[in-house]
């Protein structure tokens, strides 16, 4: 296993054990993260997001990961998050394909891809089924996720 694969393994092992500080230590200070729910985050916002998600899960978050690959300055993994979506109390099983770019031995860019419509059907129920494929609902989900992150960062959870 090369050093970048080991870094991805360390990142997801920390996630599985609900350790956001170790996750954050795997990131470059100038990291960028992007996914369909949060959109584009940079720097400290990225590690704050993981802290928030782990804190809100209250220990009810299962993370599995596999297919860790890395060649040169790029890598990838597949991971599965199983949790209860806090806003609705609905169960979610989300299969995510992650891509990474590395700089200075750390994760510099992290992009998660998953089916937002499938996620919204699980997380939001009928509203997600009917509207989860639309840009309107996807933008609304992203606005709410960013609002939650800002509240978490100011201690107003």
N, C-alpha and C positions, 0 to 999 in steps of 0.2 A: 504494500500500500504506500503510495507516494505521500509527501507532506500535505498536499492540498486535500487528498482523500481523507487523511487523518483529521484535518481541520473540520471538514464537513461532518465526519463521524462524531467528533467532539461536540460540535454545535448541536446536532440532533440528540445525542446522548444527554446533553445538558437540558435540552428542551423536554425530553422524556422524563427527566428527573425534576422538572420544574425549577430549574436553576437559571434565571435570566441573566445573572451577573456573568456566569461562564459563557453564556451565549454572546453577550455583549463583548466579551474579551476576544471573541473570534473575528470581530469586525474591525476594519480599518476606520480610523477617526472620520474619514471623509466618505463613509459608506453611503450608497443609495440602495433603497429597497423599493420594489414595486409589486403590487398585486391588485386584483380586481376590486377588493373591498376598501383598502386604504389609499389606493393610487400610488403616487410617488412620495416617498419619505426620504429625508436625508439626515445624516449625522446622528445626533442624540435622539431624534424622534424615532429612529429605527429601534434602538434598544428600549426606549420608553414604551413602544408599542408591545414588545414581548413582555416587559414587566407588567403592563396593564392586562394583557390577555391571560397571563399566568395567574395574576392576582384575582381577576374576575372569575376564573374557573373554580376557585376554592378547592383545588385538589381533584376536580372532576374533569380531567383532561388527559386523554391517552394519545401518545404519539408513537407511531411506528415509522420506520424508515428503511429504505432499501435502494438498490441500484445506484450506489455511490460510484461516480466516475469522475476522473479528472485527467486532463492532458494539457500540458503547457500551463497557460494562465486561465483556463476555463474548466468548469466542472458542472456536475449535475447530480440530482438525487430525486427520488420519489419519496414522498412522505404522506402519511395519513393521520389526520387529526379527528378524534372522536370526542365530542363534548356536547354539553347542553348550551344552546345559544341563550345568553343571559336575558336578552330583551323579551323573548317569547317563551322560554322554557322548553323549546323544541329540541329534539336530538338531531345532531348533525354528524355525518361521516363524510369528511371532505378529503378527496384524493388530489394531491398537489404535486406538480412537477416543477422542481426548482432548478434554476440555472444560476451559476456563480461565475464571477470574474475575481481574480486574486491580484493583490498588489502588496508588496513588502511582507509576504507570508501571511496575509490576512484576507478576509472576504471584503472586497471592494465594491462589488455590485451583486445584489441578490434579487432575483426576479422569480416570483411564484406565479405559476399558471394553473388555473382550474376553471371548471365550468360554472360561471356565476349563476346561470339559470338553475342548474341542478342545486347549487348551494342555497339559492334564495327559496326554492321550493321546500327544502328541508328546514331552513332557518325561519322563514316567514309564513309558511303554510300557503293558504289559498291565494293570498296577495302575491307571493313569490311565483306561484304556478301561473297566475294570469298575467302578471306584469314583469316578472323577473328577467325576461329577455329584452325588455325595453331600456333604452338609454335613460329614460326618466327615472325608473326605479333604481337602476344602477347608480346614477348620480346621487339620488337620495340616500342610498346605502353608504356611499362614499362620504357624503357630507356628514351623516350621523357618526360614522366611524371616526372621522377627523375631529368632530365635536367631542366625542367621548375621550379621545386621546388628549385633547387640550384640557378638558376637565380633570383628567387623571394627573396630568403634569402640574396642575395648579393645586392639587390636593383636594379637589371638590368632587370626589367620586361619590 
